[in-house]
């Protein structure tokens, strides 16, 4: 089934997005990634896109459609952080994170939905975070943007569920990426203690859940929040 299902992963040049793109390539899908800089993994088409700009998103989709075909699976992964405590957080710290993480998802999914409606088949997979529902001091902007993805996916499910389109949220916990590699050792040890699994996840463990959600096996799953966090956020 995968041969003609085109996948687009936003922010697919590093970290979790890159691992997701690699996993789809390995499964035989045609894969495109958006990146503001750098390249996606081998076997992918890299297109430049700024998710805060609708015209840029539209141009990226047009390029993918021209080279690979209509996008059937969209993975909204592009995101930024600007961590600081509430009293120090500026309007821009808040607005830019929400505009990229939540607004960017809106622009990307809105554009992707046109092709999915025509095909009467689609998979919308939003990459959130355990922080979205668990909370995290210093991340009011980021947590708000990631929690917003849950309402987004559930509303989209109610709008488009009868058209063969599913929308789900994957909520990773602590993952071994460039972002977590920069944490001081004592912070890493402290976080690990809070995780029942006693370790961080590999980005590939998140990617496996994402590719499964895109498969026919997951056709009846929509509006779900699937944690990949080693038990850190249980019940949230």
Buried (B, 14 or more C-beta within 10 A) or exposed (E): EBEEBBBBBBBBBBBBBBBBBBBBBEBEBBBBBBBEEEEBBEEBBBBEBBBBEBEBBBBBBEBBBEEBBBBBBBBBBBBBBBBBEEEEBEEEBBEBBBBBBBBBBBBBBEBBBEBBBEBEBBBBBBBBBBBBBBEBEBBBBBBBBBBBBBEBBBEBBEEBEEBBBBBBBBBBBBBBBEEBEEEEEEEBEEBBEEBEEEEBBBBBBBBBBBBBBBBEEBEEBBBBBBBBBBEBBEEB
